[in-house]
Amino acid sequence: MSIFEDFSFEWAGRKHVIPADRILKAIAVVEQHLTLHEISVMMGQRKTVRQAQLAAAYGALLRFVGEDVTDEDVYGNFFAGRNSSAAMVSGLLGLQKLMVPPPSYMEAKENTSKKSEPTETADSSKAPSKRLADLENSAAGD
């Protein structure tokens, strides 16, 4: 079972779905050009996008799903139309969504990593040993 979910996106009016069990391979292809950390830096600290780097990463993903496209085609697509900055941000957000495991996995992982509180029962390691209890009882009788 994969930690990922199927990922779908569109390019040139065609819908693509990457099955959950191929997501990690898709991420590896994208990371040859752009890492999740670099996406975060572009969107957060720098507030600017390296268009050529984004085009190469997105182009690699498109070729991974079978599109016959060049990085230059992708780059040109970012500037097509009136809202080119929205297209680039959408590309970054799409790659980020691909690369981060879904919330359901993150929540399950968080729940399993929480440590349980120790219990004090007669057979637990926190309970006094029989020998210690005998010593305490004999000391109380002195």
C-alpha positions in Angstrom: 0.0 0.0 0.0 1.3 3.4 -0.9 1.5 6.4 1.4 0.4 8.5 -1.6 -2.9 9.0 -3.3 -3.5 9.1 -7.1 -2.6 12.5 -8.5 -4.4 14.1 -11.4 -3.7 17.2 -13.4 -4.3 18.6 -16.8 -2.1 19.8 -19.6 -3.3 21.1 -23.0 -6.8 20.0 -22.2 -5.8 16.4 -21.5 -6.2 14.9 -18.0 -3.4 12.8 -16.6 -3.6 10.5 -13.5 -0.5 9.2 -11.8 -1.4 6.1 -9.8 -0.4 6.2 -6.1 2.2 3.5 -6.5 4.1 5.6 -9.2 4.1 8.9 -7.3 7.5 8.4 -5.7 9.0 7.8 -9.1 7.3 10.9 -10.4 8.8 12.9 -7.5 12.2 11.6 -8.3 11.9 12.8 -11.9 10.8 16.2 -10.7 13.5 16.4 -8.1 16.2 16.2 -10.8 15.2 19.8 -11.5 13.4 21.2 -8.5 13.1 20.0 -4.8 10.3 20.6 -2.4 12.5 22.8 -0.4 13.3 25.0 -3.4 9.6 25.3 -4.1 9.0 26.5 -0.6 11.8 29.0 -0.8 10.5 30.3 -4.1 7.0 30.7 -2.7 7.9 31.9 0.7 11.2 33.7 1.2 12.1 34.8 -2.3 8.6 35.4 -3.7 10.0 34.8 -7.2 9.9 31.9 -9.5 12.8 30.5 -11.5 10.8 30.0 -14.6 13.3 27.9 -16.5 13.8 25.6 -13.5 10.1 25.3 -13.0 9.6 24.6 -16.8 12.3 21.8 -16.7 10.6 20.2 -13.6 7.1 20.4 -15.0 8.3 19.3 -18.4 10.0 16.2 -16.9 6.7 15.4 -15.1 4.8 15.7 -18.4 7.2 13.4 -20.2 6.9 11.0 -17.3 3.1 10.7 -18.0 3.7 10.4 -21.7 3.3 13.9 -23.1 5.6 14.7 -26.1 6.6 18.1 -24.8 9.9 20.1 -24.4 10.9 22.3 -21.5 10.7 25.2 -23.9 7.0 24.3 -24.7 6.3 24.4 -21.0 8.2 27.6 -20.5 6.3 29.3 -23.4 3.0 28.0 -21.9 3.7 29.9 -18.7 3.7 33.2 -20.6 0.7 32.4 -22.9 -2.4 34.3 -22.1 -2.8 37.3 -19.8 -2.2 35.8 -16.5 1.3 34.3 -16.8 2.1 34.7 -13.1 -0.9 32.7 -12.1 0.1 29.9 -14.5 3.6 29.7 -12.8 2.2 29.7 -9.3 -0.3 27.1 -10.3 2.6 25.0 -11.7 4.5 25.4 -8.4 1.5 24.5 -6.3 0.8 21.5 -8.5 4.3 20.2 -8.0 4.2 20.9 -4.3 0.9 19.0 -4.0 2.4 16.0 -5.9 5.5 15.9 -3.6 3.8 16.1 -0.2 2.1 13.0 1.2 -1.6 13.6 1.7 -3.0 14.8 5.0 -4.6 11.4 5.8 -1.1 9.9 5.8 0.4 12.7 7.9 -2.4 12.4 10.5 -2.0 8.6 10.7 1.8 8.9 11.0 1.4 11.5 13.8 -1.1 9.3 15.7 1.2 6.3 15.6 4.3 8.2 16.6 2.8 9.5 19.8 4.2 7.8 22.9 1.7 6.2 25.3 1.9 7.0 28.9 3.3 4.3 31.1 0.8 2.4 33.3 1.4 1.3 36.8 0.0 -2.2 37.3 1.3 -5.0 39.4 3.1 -6.5 36.4 4.4 -3.3 34.9 8.1 -2.3 35.3 7.0 0.9 37.1 5.4 -1.1 40.0 7.7 -2.0 42.9 9.1 -5.4 42.8 7.9 -8.1 45.3 11.4 -8.0 47.0 11.2 -4.2 47.4 7.7 -4.5 48.8 8.9 -7.2 51.3 11.8 -5.0 52.3 9.5 -2.0 52.8 7.1 -4.1 54.9 9.8 -5.5 57.1 11.3 -2.0 57.6 7.9 -0.7 58.7 7.6 -3.5 61.2 10.9 -2.7 62.9 
